[in-house]
Structure formats: structure tokens, C-alpha cells
Amino acid sequence: MIFHWFLPTSGDGDQVGAATVTAGAARHDRAATVAYLAEVGRAAEAGGFAAVLTPVGAGCPDPWIVCAAVAQHTERLGMLVAVRAGFALPTLIAQQAEAFQAVSGGRLSLNIVTGGDPAEQRAYGDFLGHDERYARTGEFIEVLRRAWAGRPFDHAGTHYRVDGGGLATPLADPPPIYFGGASPAAETVAARQADVYLMWGEPPAAIAARVTRIRALAAEHGRTLRTGLRLHVIARPTSADAWAEADRLLAGMSPQRIAAAQARFRRMDSVGQARMAALNAGRTDGLTVAPNLWAGVGLVREGAGTALVGSYAEVATRIDEYAALGVDEFVLSGWPHREEAERVGAEVLPRLANPVTVAPRRSPVAGVPTR
């Protein structure tokens, strides 16, 4: 199994915060300076995490720039950079990836994001509908991979046209492509194009069904792919301590914040967001939706809205159960992210029955400091 952590590029604190917007978000006690994000990165690196995932959206600083900065303060930690497909040409993204691999010593992975909030998409200047966006994402990845091949190519598609494009030489270490989405349109793209298919945390039976389905779809195209699960973690020495922390986080969510967030979620056309919202239905009770799986985070946070809550041993057991269902990678997080990276790395990962794979150490690029 491979584990990743989350980089809170919009700010951090001891309350549940939104990931990609600023309106209605929790107050951040810690600004997302390069110095603080480097502390989170070093904590993740020391804890055995392979990479850190960044969000992308209207309330986030540009992930490329932030991750390039943080990479200089870590030694082997990978950077799972989120890229919003359609907002830049894939031929340009190919060049950016090439440069990032050079300055980071080959530590880039890409999380290709299609976007699920039509209002946010329009604010960026994107007016495509849901399925059209996913069709564009599939073509985006196709062109991106062709550009990395380092051979001149032409492409005439629905969304992109390229004449004589491509990098001057093949990219020696093309980054793996992570991709998520719960709709049929998203699954089609994942089956054909993704290296790792990401899901937000749902009860085990739902995850098992999705893993089976996506692998069958990939097999239809003669492909195999890995699967990943995005979860928050509230782990403490005892179960009672962990649930007390969940109660504290819930108490920090004002009715006004919950109402504003729920209204935003209802306007989205994201199938995955709808699945998250259905787990809590806007309620502040009955939020335990499976053993140790708590849907309270999704009351105010878009995207991944569930947390594993319990003792260190209980959380490790639940992770092992998801792994037994076919989940290969986990992207975890908790508030505050620095301390929780240390806690999960020291107390949860060593308790797993399945071995944790840590990304191999990359050699720093000459002349580029890593500390």
C-alpha cells in the first residue's frame, strides 16, 4: 500500500476547513506560508508518506508554484499536483511537468481534476456541461501523454488541435496520472486514461462495488489501473478520545457555515459530491455511516467528506479492510495537518497488517537545495 498526505495550501488550523473556496470557510489559525507548508511536508516525509496532494480551485494558490517551492524543503517527498483540465493547454502542461521533474528530482505526480461546480467553472471562463467537461478531460490526457512521448505529432479532436506538437525529447520519467469522478462519464475516462483512480471515502460495500466496476471497465480496454481512497483521519489512543475529537470538530461548524456549504453542494453537478452529501443529508446527528466512518466532515467541506474515527488500532483495521477490497493507495489528512501527519505516521501506519510502501528516495538536482 502507498500512503499520501494532504497539503493545506489555503491555510490550516484545528477546525474542519474548506479545501478549494474561501467563502464560508473556517478561520485559519495558520497561514499557508511556504515555511509552514514545508513543515507539513517534512512531517509527512518523516511519517512514511509517499507524496502530498494539493487542492485546486478558486480559493487556492496555484499548485504548481506552491509545490515547486515546498519541494525545495523536502528530500524525497512526492508532489501530487492538482491540475484543472481545460484551463491550460495540455501541450503547455507537458512542458510544466518536464520542468517540475527537472527541478524536483523526478517527484511529480498529477491529479487531473475536471471540476464539479458549474458556477466556479463559469467564473474561470469555462461553460461546458458535465459530460462535455469529462470528454475534454479524456482528450486532454491523451494529448498530454502524446506530448511527453517526445515525437512530433498532430492531433485534431473535439477540444484540441495540435500541429507538430510534443516535447523536443521524450520525458524520461512521465508522472503518474491520478484521476477521480463517480459518474459514468468520469469512469470512462479513468478506465481509458488514468494510472490511479481516486475515490472519496464511502462505506466498504460501496467502495468494493466501485473497485470491481472500474477494474472491469479498464480490462475492456486492455488496461489495469490502481485505485486510491481519499479519507480524513481522527485517530487517538482510545476510541473515546477520537470520538470526543470528532464532537469537538462538529461543534466548530456553525449552522450558518453548514447551511452555506450545503447550498453550494446542491448547485454542483458532481456525482461524487452528491454521494458525499447523501451520507450526511445536512444533519448533525446519525453521522456514523459505517463502522468508524464519520460523515461529519462533509457538512462543511467540499470533496472528501468522511473521516475514519477511532483508536489507532481501529483506524488501522479499517484501512486494512479497504485494502482487502482492492484499494491500493490512500490519501489521508487531519486538522492540523502537521501534527496529524506526525500522529498518523507514528501510530497508525505501523499498525497496518499490510506493508506500507514508501516512494524511493530521489536524488536532488545539482544546485537545487533540498533543505
C-alpha positions as CSV (number, residue, x, y, z in Angstrom):
1,M,0.0,0.0,0.0
2,I,1.1,3.5,-0.7
3,F,0.0,6.4,1.6
4,H,-0.1,10.1,0.8
5,W,-0.9,13.2,2.9
6,F,-2.7,16.5,2.1
7,L,-1.0,19.9,1.8
8,P,-3.4,22.6,3.2
9,T,-2.5,25.4,0.7
10,S,-5.4,27.6,1.7
11,G,-4.4,27.6,5.4
12,D,-4.6,25.3,8.3
13,G,-6.0,25.1,11.8
14,D,-7.7,22.9,14.4
15,Q,-11.1,23.1,12.7
16,V,-12.5,21.4,9.6
17,G,-11.8,23.8,6.7
18,A,-12.9,24.0,3.1
19,A,-10.4,22.9,0.6
20,T,-10.9,25.0,-2.5
21,V,-13.1,28.0,-1.6
22,T,-12.7,30.9,0.9
23,A,-16.3,32.0,1.3
24,G,-17.8,30.5,4.5
25,A,-14.6,28.6,5.3
26,A,-13.3,28.1,8.9
27,R,-10.9,30.7,10.3
28,H,-7.4,29.5,9.6
29,D,-5.0,30.0,12.5
30,R,-2.0,29.1,10.4
31,A,-1.3,30.9,7.2
32,A,-0.2,28.7,4.3
33,T,3.3,30.2,4.0
34,V,6.0,28.2,2.3
35,A,7.6,27.8,5.7
36,Y,4.5,26.2,7.3
37,L,3.7,24.0,4.3
38,A,7.3,22.9,4.3
39,E,6.8,21.8,8.0
40,V,3.7,19.8,6.9
41,G,5.7,18.3,4.1
42,R,8.6,17.3,6.3
43,A,6.2,15.8,8.8
44,A,4.6,13.7,6.1
45,E,8.0,12.7,4.7
46,A,9.2,11.6,8.2
47,G,5.9,9.7,8.8
48,G,6.3,7.5,5.8
49,F,4.0,9.2,3.3
50,A,5.0,9.0,-0.3
51,A,3.6,12.3,-1.5
52,V,1.3,15.3,-0.6
53,L,-1.8,16.1,-2.5
54,T,-2.7,19.7,-3.2
55,P,-6.2,21.1,-3.9
56,V,-7.0,23.3,-6.9
57,G,-9.8,25.8,-7.2
58,A,-10.8,29.4,-6.8
59,G,-9.7,29.7,-3.2
60,C,-6.3,28.0,-3.7
61,P,-3.0,29.4,-4.7
62,D,-1.6,27.9,-7.9
63,P,-0.5,24.3,-7.0
64,W,2.4,24.3,-9.5
65,I,4.1,27.3,-7.8
66,V,3.4,26.2,-4.2
67,C,4.6,22.6,-4.8
68,A,7.7,23.7,-6.6
69,A,8.6,25.8,-3.5
70,V,7.8,23.1,-1.0
71,A,9.8,20.5,-2.9
72,Q,12.9,22.5,-2.2
73,H,12.4,22.0,1.5
74,T,12.0,18.2,1.4
75,E,14.2,15.4,0.2
76,R,12.2,12.6,-1.3
77,L,8.5,13.6,-0.8
78,G,6.5,13.4,-3.9
79,M,4.2,16.3,-5.0
80,L,0.8,15.2,-6.2
81,V,-0.1,18.4,-8.1
82,A,-3.7,19.1,-8.9
83,V,-4.4,20.4,-12.5
84,R,-7.8,21.6,-13.7
85,A,-8.2,20.1,-17.1
86,G,-9.2,22.6,-19.8
87,F,-7.8,25.7,-18.1
88,A,-4.4,25.3,-19.8
89,L,-3.4,23.6,-23.0
90,P,-2.1,20.0,-22.4
91,T,0.9,20.8,-24.5
92,L,1.8,23.6,-22.0
93,I,1.2,21.3,-19.1
94,A,3.6,18.8,-20.7
95,Q,6.3,21.4,-20.6
96,Q,5.5,22.4,-17.0
97,A,5.7,18.7,-15.9
98,E,9.1,18.4,-17.7
99,A,10.4,21.4,-15.8
100,F,9.0,20.3,-12.5
101,Q,10.6,16.9,-12.9
102,A,13.9,18.5,-13.6
103,V,13.9,20.9,-10.6
104,S,12.4,18.4,-8.1
105,G,14.5,15.3,-9.0
106,G,11.5,13.4,-10.5
107,R,9.0,13.8,-7.7
108,L,5.9,14.8,-9.7
109,S,2.5,13.1,-9.9
110,L,-0.5,14.8,-11.5
111,N,-4.1,14.7,-10.2
112,I,-6.2,15.7,-13.1
113,V,-9.4,17.5,-11.9
114,T,-12.4,18.0,-14.2
115,G,-14.4,20.3,-11.8
116,G,-17.9,19.8,-10.4
117,D,-19.2,23.3,-9.6
118,P,-20.7,24.9,-12.7
119,A,-20.6,28.4,-11.0
120,E,-16.9,28.1,-10.3
121,Q,-16.2,26.8,-13.8
122,R,-18.0,29.7,-15.3
123,A,-16.1,32.1,-13.1
124,Y,-12.9,30.8,-14.7
125,G,-14.5,31.2,-18.2
126,D,-15.5,27.6,-18.7
127,F,-19.1,27.0,-19.8
128,L,-19.1,23.3,-20.8
129,G,-21.6,20.9,-19.3
130,H,-20.8,18.0,-17.1
131,D,-20.2,15.2,-19.6
132,E,-18.6,17.6,-22.1
133,R,-16.0,18.5,-19.4
134,Y,-15.2,14.9,-18.9
135,A,-14.9,14.3,-22.6
136,R,-12.5,17.2,-22.7
137,T,-10.5,15.7,-19.8
138,G,-10.1,12.4,-21.7
139,E,-8.8,14.2,-24.7
140,F,-6.6,16.4,-22.5
141,I,-4.9,13.4,-21.0
142,E,-4.5,11.8,-24.5
143,V,-2.7,14.9,-25.8
144,L,-0.6,15.3,-22.7
145,R,0.7,11.7,-22.9
146,R,1.5,12.2,-26.6
147,A,3.4,15.3,-25.9
148,W,5.5,13.5,-23.3
149,A,6.5,10.9,-25.9
150,G,8.9,13.4,-27.4
151,R,7.9,12.7,-31.0
152,P,6.2,15.4,-33.2
153,F,2.5,14.7,-33.6
154,D,-0.6,16.2,-35.0
155,H,-4.0,16.0,-33.2
156,A,-7.4,17.1,-34.4
157,G,-10.0,16.4,-31.8
158,T,-13.2,18.0,-30.4
159,H,-11.4,20.2,-27.9
160,Y,-7.8,20.4,-29.0
161,R,-5.9,20.8,-32.3
162,V,-2.1,20.4,-32.4
163,D,0.2,20.6,-35.4
164,G,3.7,19.3,-34.9
165,G,3.4,19.3,-31.1
166,G,5.4,17.4,-28.5
167,L,8.4,17.8,-26.3
168,A,11.8,18.0,-28.0
169,T,12.9,14.8,-26.3
170,P,10.9,12.1,-24.5
171,L,10.2,12.8,-20.9
172,A,12.3,10.1,-19.1
173,D,10.0,10.0,-16.0
174,P,6.5,10.9,-17.0
175,P,4.4,11.5,-13.9
176,P,1.6,9.0,-13.0
177,I,-1.8,10.4,-13.6
178,Y,-4.4,10.3,-10.7
179,F,-8.0,10.9,-11.6
180,G,-11.3,10.7,-9.8
181,G,-15.0,11.0,-10.6
182,A,-18.1,8.9,-9.8
183,S,-20.2,9.5,-12.9
184,P,-20.3,7.1,-15.9
185,A,-18.5,9.8,-17.9
186,A,-15.7,10.0,-15.3
187,E,-15.4,6.2,-15.1
188,T,-15.0,6.1,-18.9
189,V,-12.1,8.5,-18.7
190,A,-10.5,6.6,-15.8
191,A,-10.7,3.3,-17.5
192,R,-9.0,4.5,-20.6
193,Q,-6.5,7.0,-19.3
194,A,-5.8,7.0,-15.6
195,D,-3.0,5.3,-13.7
196,V,-4.7,5.6,-10.3
197,Y,-8.4,6.0,-9.9
198,L,-9.3,8.1,-6.8
199,M,-12.5,7.7,-4.8
200,W,-13.8,9.7,-1.8
201,G,-14.4,7.6,1.3
202,E,-17.7,5.7,1.4
203,P,-18.9,2.6,3.3
204,P,-16.9,-0.5,2.4
205,A,-19.6,-2.1,0.3
206,A,-19.9,0.9,-1.9
207,I,-16.1,1.1,-2.4
208,A,-15.9,-2.6,-3.2
209,A,-18.6,-2.2,-5.9
210,R,-16.7,0.8,-7.4
211,V,-13.4,-1.0,-7.4
212,T,-14.9,-4.0,-9.2
213,R,-16.6,-1.8,-11.7
214,I,-13.6,0.4,-12.6
215,R,-11.3,-2.6,-13.0
216,A,-13.8,-4.4,-15.3
217,L,-14.1,-1.2,-17.4
218,A,-10.3,-0.9,-17.6
219,A,-10.0,-4.5,-18.6
220,E,-12.3,-3.9,-21.5
221,H,-9.7,-1.5,-22.8
222,G,-6.8,-4.0,-22.1
223,R,-5.6,-2.0,-19.2
224,T,-5.1,-2.3,-15.5
225,L,-5.1,0.5,-13.0
226,R,-4.6,1.1,-9.3
227,T,-7.3,2.5,-7.1
228,G,-6.9,5.1,-4.3
229,L,-9.1,6.3,-1.4
230,R,-9.3,9.9,-0.1
231,L,-10.1,10.0,3.7
232,H,-9.6,12.2,6.7
233,V,-8.4,10.5,9.9
234,I,-9.3,11.2,13.5
235,A,-7.2,8.7,15.4
236,R,-6.4,8.8,19.1
237,P,-5.1,6.4,21.8
238,T,-8.6,5.3,22.7
239,S,-11.9,5.3,20.7
240,A,-13.5,7.6,23.3
241,D,-10.8,10.1,22.8
242,A,-11.2,10.0,19.0
243,W,-15.0,10.4,19.1
244,A,-14.6,13.3,21.6
245,E,-12.4,15.0,18.9
246,A,-15.0,14.4,16.3
247,D,-17.6,16.0,18.6
248,R,-15.2,19.0,19.0
249,L,-14.9,19.4,15.3
250,L,-18.6,19.2,14.8
251,A,-19.2,21.8,17.5
252,G,-16.9,24.2,15.5
253,M,-19.3,24.0,12.5
254,S,-21.8,26.8,12.9
255,P,-25.3,26.4,11.5
256,Q,-24.6,29.3,9.1
257,R,-21.5,27.5,7.7
258,I,-23.3,24.3,7.3
259,A,-26.2,25.9,5.5
260,A,-23.9,27.9,3.2
261,A,-21.9,24.8,2.3
262,Q,-24.9,22.6,1.8
263,A,-26.4,25.2,-0.6
264,R,-23.2,25.2,-2.6
265,F,-23.2,21.4,-2.8
266,R,-26.7,21.4,-4.1
267,R,-25.8,23.6,-7.0
268,M,-23.0,21.3,-8.1
269,D,-23.3,18.8,-10.9
270,S,-20.7,16.5,-9.4
271,V,-22.0,12.9,-8.8
272,G,-19.2,12.3,-6.3
273,Q,-20.3,15.4,-4.3
274,A,-23.9,14.2,-4.4
275,R,-22.8,10.9,-2.9
276,M,-20.9,12.7,-0.1
277,A,-23.9,14.9,0.6
278,A,-26.2,11.9,0.8
279,L,-24.1,10.4,3.6
280,N,-24.9,13.3,5.9
281,A,-28.1,14.8,4.4
282,G,-27.3,18.1,6.1
283,R,-27.9,16.5,9.5
284,T,-25.7,16.9,12.6
285,D,-26.8,13.5,14.0
286,G,-26.6,10.0,12.7
287,L,-23.3,10.7,11.0
288,T,-21.7,7.3,11.6
289,V,-22.4,5.7,8.2
290,A,-20.2,2.5,8.7
291,P,-18.0,1.2,11.5
292,N,-15.7,4.1,12.4
293,L,-16.7,6.0,9.3
294,W,-18.0,9.5,10.1
295,A,-19.7,11.8,7.6
296,G,-19.5,15.0,9.6
297,V,-16.6,16.5,7.7
298,G,-18.8,16.7,4.6
299,L,-21.2,19.1,6.3
300,V,-18.9,22.0,5.5
301,R,-16.1,20.6,3.4
302,E,-16.5,20.0,-0.4
303,G,-14.9,16.9,-1.9
304,A,-13.8,14.2,0.5
305,G,-16.4,14.4,3.3
306,T,-15.7,11.4,5.6
307,A,-13.2,10.5,8.3
308,L,-12.1,7.3,9.9
309,V,-12.6,7.9,13.7
310,G,-11.3,5.6,16.4
311,S,-8.4,4.3,18.3
312,Y,-5.1,3.8,16.4
313,A,-5.8,0.1,16.2
314,E,-9.3,0.6,15.0
315,V,-8.3,3.0,12.2
316,A,-5.6,0.7,11.1
317,T,-8.0,-2.2,10.9
318,R,-10.5,-0.2,8.8
319,I,-7.7,0.8,6.4
320,D,-6.7,-2.9,6.1
321,E,-10.3,-3.7,5.3
322,Y,-10.4,-1.2,2.5
323,A,-7.1,-2.6,1.2
324,A,-8.6,-6.1,1.2
325,L,-11.3,-4.8,-1.1
326,G,-8.7,-3.7,-3.6
327,V,-7.7,-0.2,-2.6
328,D,-4.0,0.3,-3.4
329,E,-3.3,3.8,-2.2
330,F,-4.7,6.2,0.5
331,V,-4.7,10.0,0.6
332,L,-5.2,10.9,4.3
333,S,-5.5,14.2,6.2
334,G,-6.5,15.7,9.5
335,W,-6.5,19.0,11.4
336,P,-4.0,20.5,12.0
337,H,-2.1,18.8,9.2
338,R,1.4,19.0,10.6
339,E,0.6,17.3,13.9
340,E,-1.8,14.8,12.4
341,A,0.8,13.7,9.8
342,E,3.1,13.0,12.7
343,R,0.4,11.2,14.7
344,V,-0.8,9.0,11.8
345,G,2.7,8.2,10.6
346,A,3.8,7.2,14.1
347,E,0.7,5.5,15.5
348,V,-1.5,4.2,12.6
349,L,0.8,3.2,9.7
350,P,2.9,0.9,11.9
351,R,-0.2,-1.0,13.0
352,L,-1.3,-1.9,9.5
353,A,-1.3,-5.6,8.6
354,N,-0.3,-4.8,5.0
355,P,3.2,-3.3,4.5
356,V,3.5,0.4,3.6
357,T,5.5,1.2,0.5
358,V,7.4,4.4,0.7
359,A,8.5,6.1,-2.5
360,P,12.2,5.6,-3.2
361,R,14.4,8.5,-2.4
362,R,15.1,10.8,-5.4
363,S,18.4,12.3,-5.9
364,P,18.3,16.1,-5.6
365,V,19.1,18.1,-8.7
366,A,22.6,19.6,-8.5
367,G,22.5,23.2,-7.4
368,V,18.9,23.0,-6.1
369,P,18.8,23.0,-2.2
370,T,16.5,20.4,-0.5
371,R,16.5,21.9,2.9
